[in-house]
Amino acid sequence: MQNQTIEIDARGGHLHFIDEVTGDVIRSYGGRIEGVIDGKPFSVNVGTAWLNLLSRIRVASRLLRLHRINVLRISKTRVLIIYRNDVFVYELPTQALTRVYRFSLTHYVHTQSISVHESRIVIGEYGNIGKRNSVGAPVSLDCGATWHYQSLFHQGLVKNILAIKYDVHDQHYWVFTGDSDRESGIY
């Protein structure tokens, strides 16, 4: 195996993915995502210009939670982007960005609440303040092209889904909830 050095600009942004073997890297600055996949650089903006500029100021980014973004490679040609309450799919070959889903109550998704298995994507809801709504998960069975909502917990039962993991041996999903002792569980 040959030694390879990957240079990372550590002055800012959020590192989402790095592959030391291929050199693939994905990072974001607010709503701007950039990287290298299969040796080809790409860059896409999902946020508004003024928010992207404001996100470069660390204090503003933290206070306004502009740094809260998830970027996952979900197939050879697709990247899933979750920014604020929007879910986007970015097609690498065509450089097409499509908003495919909008959360009604979730403004941030923890990385652990996203499960990708083969072409199935499940994203757990987080942030049901006051427990006014049922809590569930947007589900895509076709690598992000179409979505449907699956309600998992009745109103008032839980506030957050903290993680969703697919069990390849039992072929089902484990759902982890929280924040209080009464809400915490594994289903």
Salt bridges, closest charged atoms under 4 A:
ASP9 OD1 - ARG11 NE 2.77
ASP24 OD2 - ARG73 NH1 3.40
GLU34 OE1 - ARG32 NE 2.85
ASP38 OD2 - ARG73 NH2 3.15
ASP38 OD2 - LYS76 NZ 3.41
ASP86 OD1 - ARG99 NH1 3.39
ASP86 OD1 - ARG102 NH1 2.61
GLU91 OE2 - ARG78 NE 2.68
GLU118 OE2 - HIS117 NE2 3.71
ASP179 OD2 - LYS159 NZ 3.84
GLU183 OE2 - LYS131 NZ 2.85
